[in-house]
């Protein structure tokens, strides 16, 4: 086998939707609006959760973490993507690509664990209401959330270092609009089996595992709700469950499609469309699904707004 020439890479070219200029002109205002809604909605949730004392509960603590994750994840690539949609120069530095890859992997992985933690919190609240304040203490909330952030960051740093230390040869064109790790690995001119094994193990641990835990938690929650004699109590519990399950279904369905589907040689536009759905639409919908249907959050937002008006 002949040796493959490789050179030091200083930058990559993100092809994205460059072959579809009309689509780029359509995506720019659409993605800009969705990103703005994502920022405003999630920042609003974090602000209300911090400023309103009645929301200082485990449920809203985890919801605040989810909002911070959504802000961080979309901000890792959407601003640069918006610039590239209007520019012919769609390049990203090697270091910038590695940083974008690491942060995207980390925040996406953390969200998988956080959704499972939120399901566990709902299980304790519904199935163990008398012991809930003791079982889900402030300290445990911080430990669970902190462990999810740290473990997933460590995993993502390892995956990124392994991937970016591979030799790259030939063209430097990434068939994606972000430095998505699977797209970057296609440019490597060396054996990528180690990186693929790490990704597979991470996908197994962060997809089927937490998803099975979420399904088990909500099965037990549903069994408990059906035994509640009050119709109003059942409606309130079902409303909370439906909001979380809607986010879980949207998040996991797109992630499983992206990372568990059979690997193809050629990049597909459908992959990029699903990535937009996963990365832009889901963080935008989370505040709507979780909060705008929640009377407690609406009332808390009005109280915070009222105090701000009075203070002026």
C-alpha positions, 0 to 999 in steps of 0.5 A: 500500500502506497503511503498517503501524503498528508500536510498540516491543516490550518483551516477547513472549508465548510461546504454546507448549502453552498451548492444551493444559493437560493436555499441559502437566501431562504435559510438566513432570515429563517435561521436568524429568527429561530436563533433570536427566539432561542436566545430570548426564550431560554434567557427568559427562562433562566432569568425568571427561574433565578429571580422568582423565589417560588421557582427555586425548585429542582424542576426549574433548576434543571430546566434552567440548566437545559436552557443554558445548554440550548443557548450554548449549543446553538451559539457554537455554530449558528452565528458562524453559519449565518455569516457563511450563508451570506459569504462566499468564504466559508472557512473555519480555522483548525483550532476553531473547528476543534473547539466547535466540535468539542462544544457541540458534542459536549452540550449535546451529550449533556442534554441527553443525561439532563433529560434523563435526570429531569425524568427522574426528578418528575418520577420522585415528585409524582411517585414519592411526593412525601419524601421528594424534598428529602430525596431531591435535595439542593445538593443532589441537584447540583451533583447530578447537573455538575456530573452531567456537565463534567462527564460529557465535557471529558468525553467530548474532549477525548473524542475531539482530540482523537479525531483532530490528531488524525492526518488529513490529506487531499481536499479540506472540504467538510460536507456539512455546515459545521465541524460535525465529527462524522463529516470531519472523519471522512477527510482523514487518510488514516484508520479511523476505527479508534475514533469510531469505537469511541463514538459508538460507545458514547452513542450507546451510553447516551442514547439507548441508556438514558432513553430506556431510563426515561421510558421506565420513569414515565411508565411508573409515573403513568401508573401512579397518575392513573391511581389519582382519584382527582381528575384535576390532579391527573390533568396537571400531572399529564400536562407536565409529562406531555411537555417533557415527553414531547421534547424527549421525542423530538430530541432523541428521534433526530439524534438517533437518526444522525448517529445510529443510522448506517454510515454512507460514503456520500454526504446527503442534504437530508443529513444537514436538514435533520441537523438544522432540526436537531440543532436549531428548532429543538432549542427554540421549541423547548421554552415554548413546550416547557414554559408557555403552557405552564401557568406557574411560569407565566405567573412568575414572569408577570411578577418579575416584570411587575417588580421591574416596572415598579423599580423604575 
